[in-house]
Amino acid sequence: MGSVWKEAPMIKQCPFKDDRCDIWLDYDILCDELSLCNELLHSNWIEIVGLYDRIDALERYILFIGGEVPIDY
């Protein structure tokens, strides 16, 4: 038995006479929110990668001057 959502496609035309379709509006808002989340995640990931690069450089410098790097937990 399949899911109802997989069997029923989204209605593209609004069934209401006043051209107000809450399902389509929710879908449109969700698409905008997902786009914003993607932008935030991408910029956060770029910042995280940059921080990891700095950590790696600092650890190499510590080892170069004869220091010890603590174990990563």
OpenMM code with the backbone's topology and positions (N, CA, C; nanometers):
from openmm import Vec3, app, unit

residues = "MET GLY SER VAL TRP LYS GLU ALA PRO MET ILE LYS GLN CYS PRO PHE LYS ASP ASP ARG CYS ASP ILE TRP LEU ASP TYR ASP ILE LEU CYS ASP GLU LEU SER LEU CYS ASN GLU LEU LEU HIS SER ASN TRP ILE GLU ILE VAL GLY LEU TYR ASP ARG ILE ASP ALA LEU GLU ARG TYR ILE LEU PHE ILE GLY GLY GLU VAL PRO ILE ASP TYR".split()
positions = [
    Vec3(0.0851, -0.1192, 0.0000),
    Vec3(0.0000, 0.0000, 0.0000),
    Vec3(0.0884, 0.1237, 0.0000),
    Vec3(0.0764, 0.2058, -0.1010),
    Vec3(0.1605, 0.3237, -0.1152),
    Vec3(0.1097, 0.4416, -0.0345),
    Vec3(0.1963, 0.5395, -0.0231),
    Vec3(0.1612, 0.6615, 0.0491),
    Vec3(0.0663, 0.7460, -0.0350),
    Vec3(-0.0241, 0.8134, 0.0314),
    Vec3(-0.1190, 0.9001, -0.0386),
    Vec3(-0.0464, 1.0134, -0.1089),
    Vec3(0.0600, 1.0655, -0.0474),
    Vec3(0.1316, 1.1799, -0.1032),
    Vec3(0.2067, 1.1427, -0.2301),
    Vec3(0.2515, 1.0194, -0.2407),
    Vec3(0.3222, 0.9785, -0.3615),
    Vec3(0.2252, 0.9546, -0.4768),
    Vec3(0.1026, 0.9152, -0.4436),
    Vec3(0.0059, 0.8831, -0.5477),
    Vec3(-0.0673, 1.0063, -0.6007),
    Vec3(-0.0844, 1.1072, -0.5164),
    Vec3(-0.1609, 1.2248, -0.5566),
    Vec3(-0.0669, 1.3398, -0.5911),
    Vec3(-0.0633, 1.3829, -0.7174),
    Vec3(0.0225, 1.4963, -0.7536),
    Vec3(-0.0335, 1.6277, -0.6990),
    Vec3(0.0541, 1.7273, -0.6855),
    Vec3(0.0095, 1.8571, -0.6347),
    Vec3(-0.0793, 1.9267, -0.7381),
    Vec3(-0.1822, 1.9867, -0.6889),
    Vec3(-0.2752, 2.0596, -0.7750),
    Vec3(-0.2088, 2.1916, -0.8151),
    Vec3(-0.1977, 2.2153, -0.9453),
    Vec3(-0.1359, 2.3393, -0.9922),
    Vec3(-0.2366, 2.4518, -1.0031),
    Vec3(-0.3603, 2.4190, -1.0262),
    Vec3(-0.4638, 2.5215, -1.0340),
    Vec3(-0.5398, 2.5234, -0.9019),
    Vec3(-0.5686, 2.6412, -0.8564),
    Vec3(-0.6369, 2.6569, -0.7293),
    Vec3(-0.7854, 2.6214, -0.7440),
    Vec3(-0.8365, 2.5358, -0.6545),
    Vec3(-0.9769, 2.4971, -0.6653),
    Vec3(-1.0734, 2.6035, -0.6114),
    Vec3(-1.0218, 2.7102, -0.5523),
    Vec3(-1.1070, 2.8125, -0.4948),
    Vec3(-1.1376, 2.9204, -0.5984),
    Vec3(-1.2522, 2.9806, -0.5874),
    Vec3(-1.2935, 3.0823, -0.6848),
    Vec3(-1.2163, 3.2127, -0.6691),
    Vec3(-1.1656, 3.2391, -0.5489),
    Vec3(-1.0943, 3.3658, -0.5281),
    Vec3(-0.9440, 3.3536, -0.5550),
    Vec3(-0.9032, 3.2459, -0.6220),
    Vec3(-0.7631, 3.2220, -0.6592),
    Vec3(-0.6695, 3.2188, -0.5379),
    Vec3(-0.7198, 3.1759, -0.4241),
    Vec3(-0.6372, 3.1625, -0.3040),
    Vec3(-0.6160, 3.0145, -0.2796),
    Vec3(-0.4930, 2.9707, -0.2840),
    Vec3(-0.4638, 2.8289, -0.2641),
    Vec3(-0.3583, 2.8169, -0.1548),
    Vec3(-0.4012, 2.7732, -0.0366),
    Vec3(-0.3103, 2.7634, 0.0772),
    Vec3(-0.2004, 2.6591, 0.0548),
    Vec3(-0.2322, 2.5505, -0.0132),
    Vec3(-0.1315, 2.4472, -0.0385),
    Vec3(-0.0188, 2.5047, -0.1242),
    Vec3(-0.0555, 2.5732, -0.2298),
    Vec3(0.0467, 2.6298, -0.3182),
    Vec3(0.1259, 2.7394, -0.2476),
    Vec3(0.0599, 2.8204, -0.1668),
    Vec3(0.1276, 2.9256, -0.0910),
    Vec3(0.2268, 2.8638, 0.0072),
    Vec3(0.1845, 2.7583, 0.0781),
    Vec3(0.2751, 2.6885, 0.1697),
    Vec3(0.3955, 2.6334, 0.0947),
    Vec3(0.3723, 2.5759, -0.0226),
    Vec3(0.4814, 2.5213, -0.1036),
    Vec3(0.5774, 2.6322, -0.1451),
    Vec3(0.5236, 2.7443, -0.1866),
    Vec3(0.6061, 2.8571, -0.2306),
    Vec3(0.6907, 2.9115, -0.1149),
    Vec3(0.6293, 2.9247, 0.0027),
    Vec3(0.7018, 2.9724, 0.1213),
    Vec3(0.8105, 2.8728, 0.1598),
    Vec3(0.7781, 2.7445, 0.1550),
    Vec3(0.8750, 2.6408, 0.1885),
    Vec3(0.9954, 2.6450, 0.0946),
    Vec3(0.9706, 2.6654, -0.0337),
    Vec3(1.0815, 2.6762, -0.1302),
    Vec3(1.1717, 2.7942, -0.0971),
    Vec3(1.1143, 2.9076, -0.0613),
    Vec3(1.1939, 3.0246, -0.0233),
    Vec3(1.2750, 2.9971, 0.1027),
    Vec3(1.2128, 2.9333, 0.2015),
    Vec3(1.2836, 2.9011, 0.3262),
    Vec3(1.3980, 2.8040, 0.3010),
    Vec3(1.3757, 2.7044, 0.2174),
    Vec3(1.4824, 2.6093, 0.1854),
    Vec3(1.5978, 2.6775, 0.1132),
    Vec3(1.5660, 2.7723, 0.0281),
    Vec3(1.6698, 2.8466, -0.0419),
    Vec3(1.7547, 2.9276, 0.0568),
    Vec3(1.6886, 2.9943, 0.1518),
    Vec3(1.7611, 3.0710, 0.2534),
    Vec3(1.8472, 2.9792, 0.3408),
    Vec3(1.7927, 2.8647, 0.3781),
    Vec3(1.8691, 2.7688, 0.4593),
    Vec3(1.9922, 2.7206, 0.3840),
    Vec3(1.9752, 2.6949, 0.2554),
    Vec3(2.0882, 2.6496, 0.1751),
    Vec3(2.1981, 2.7547, 0.1713),
    Vec3(2.1608, 2.8818, 0.1566),
    Vec3(2.2597, 2.9892, 0.1563),
    Vec3(2.3325, 2.9985, 0.2897),
    Vec3(2.2574, 2.9885, 0.4002),
    Vec3(2.3188, 2.9949, 0.5325),
    Vec3(2.4115, 2.8771, 0.5568),
    Vec3(2.3661, 2.7575, 0.5203),
    Vec3(2.4495, 2.6394, 0.5408),
    Vec3(2.5774, 2.6476, 0.4589),
    Vec3(2.5659, 2.6966, 0.3372),
    Vec3(2.6836, 2.7073, 0.2512),
    Vec3(2.7849, 2.8055, 0.3106),
    Vec3(2.7377, 2.9205, 0.3550),
    Vec3(2.8300, 3.0187, 0.4116),
    Vec3(2.8882, 2.9694, 0.5434),
    Vec3(2.8079, 2.8992, 0.6238),
    Vec3(2.8608, 2.8416, 0.7476),
    Vec3(2.9661, 2.7363, 0.7177),
    Vec3(2.9434, 2.6548, 0.6153),
    Vec3(3.0398, 2.5511, 0.5806),
    Vec3(3.1715, 2.6133, 0.5346),
    Vec3(3.1642, 2.7201, 0.4580),
    Vec3(3.2866, 2.7889, 0.4141),
    Vec3(3.3634, 2.8406, 0.5356),
    Vec3(3.2930, 2.8958, 0.6344),
    Vec3(3.3582, 2.9452, 0.7557),
    Vec3(3.4203, 2.8299, 0.8346),
    Vec3(3.3500, 2.7181, 0.8459),
    Vec3(3.4020, 2.6022, 0.9191),
    Vec3(3.5276, 2.5483, 0.8517),
    Vec3(3.5269, 2.5367, 0.7214),
    Vec3(3.6446, 2.4877, 0.6493),
    Vec3(3.7632, 2.5812, 0.6710),
    Vec3(3.7371, 2.7124, 0.6690),
    Vec3(3.8440, 2.8088, 0.6940),
    Vec3(3.9008, 2.7943, 0.8343),
    Vec3(3.8140, 2.7719, 0.9327),
    Vec3(3.8620, 2.7528, 1.0701),
    Vec3(3.9427, 2.6247, 1.0838),
    Vec3(3.8977, 2.5173, 1.0186),
    Vec3(3.9751, 2.3931, 1.0217),
    Vec3(4.1122, 2.4115, 0.9573),
    Vec3(4.1201, 2.4884, 0.8505),
    Vec3(4.2492, 2.5163, 0.7877),
    Vec3(4.3419, 2.5900, 0.8837),
    Vec3(4.2864, 2.6866, 0.9585),
    Vec3(4.3677, 2.7594, 1.0565),
    Vec3(4.4138, 2.6671, 1.1683),
    Vec3(4.3245, 2.5813, 1.2153),
    Vec3(4.3615, 2.4861, 1.3208),
    Vec3(4.4734, 2.3950, 1.2720),
    Vec3(4.4611, 2.3461, 1.1500),
    Vec3(4.5639, 2.2592, 1.0934),
    Vec3(4.6979, 2.3314, 1.0853),
    Vec3(4.6965, 2.4565, 1.0412),
    Vec3(4.8211, 2.5342, 1.0327),
    Vec3(4.8811, 2.5556, 1.1718),
    Vec3(4.7978, 2.5856, 1.2719),
    Vec3(4.8481, 2.6054, 1.4082),
    Vec3(4.9053, 2.4754, 1.4659),
    Vec3(4.8385, 2.3625, 1.4409),
    Vec3(4.8902, 2.2348, 1.4890),
    Vec3(5.0240, 2.2017, 1.4244),
    Vec3(5.0376, 2.2279, 1.2948),
    Vec3(5.1666, 2.2035, 1.2280),
    Vec3(5.2756, 2.2927, 1.2853),
    Vec3(5.2415, 2.4178, 1.3160),
    Vec3(5.3393, 2.5101, 1.3740),
    Vec3(5.3813, 2.4635, 1.5131),
    Vec3(5.2844, 2.4199, 1.5932),
    Vec3(5.3159, 2.3702, 1.7279),
    Vec3(5.4100, 2.2506, 1.7188),
    Vec3(5.3817, 2.1582, 1.6274),
    Vec3(5.4694, 2.0419, 1.6100),
    Vec3(5.6064, 2.0845, 1.5582),
    Vec3(5.6115, 2.1833, 1.4716),
    Vec3(5.7371, 2.2319, 1.4152),
    Vec3(5.8280, 2.2901, 1.5233),
    Vec3(5.7705, 2.3606, 1.6202),
    Vec3(5.8535, 2.4207, 1.7261),
    Vec3(5.8773, 2.3244, 1.8418),
    Vec3(5.8341, 2.1995, 1.8243),
    Vec3(5.8631, 2.0984, 1.9252),
    Vec3(5.7570, 2.0806, 2.0312),
    Vec3(5.6429, 2.1389, 2.0143),
    Vec3(5.5345, 2.1245, 2.1103),
    Vec3(5.4508, 1.9998, 2.0845),
    Vec3(5.3571, 1.9754, 2.1718),
    Vec3(5.2672, 1.8628, 2.1560),
    Vec3(5.1248, 1.9130, 2.1342),
    Vec3(5.0568, 1.8449, 2.0467),
    Vec3(4.9180, 1.8778, 2.0194),
    Vec3(4.8311, 1.7795, 2.0998),
    Vec3(4.7383, 1.8302, 2.1800),
    Vec3(4.6537, 1.7396, 2.2584),
    Vec3(4.5708, 1.6471, 2.1700),
    Vec3(4.5337, 1.5336, 2.2247),
    Vec3(4.4543, 1.4368, 2.1512),
    Vec3(4.3149, 1.4964, 2.1246),
    Vec3(4.2667, 1.4752, 2.0027),
    Vec3(4.1357, 1.5237, 1.9637),
    Vec3(4.0300, 1.4272, 2.0141),
    Vec3(3.9367, 1.4747, 2.0923),
    Vec3(3.8325, 1.3875, 2.1490),
    Vec3(3.7099, 1.3899, 2.0648),
] * unit.nanometer
topology = app.Topology()
chain = topology.addChain("A")
for resn in residues:
    res = topology.addResidue(resn, chain)
    for name in ("N", "CA", "C"):
        topology.addAtom(name, app.Element.getBySymbol(name[0]), res)
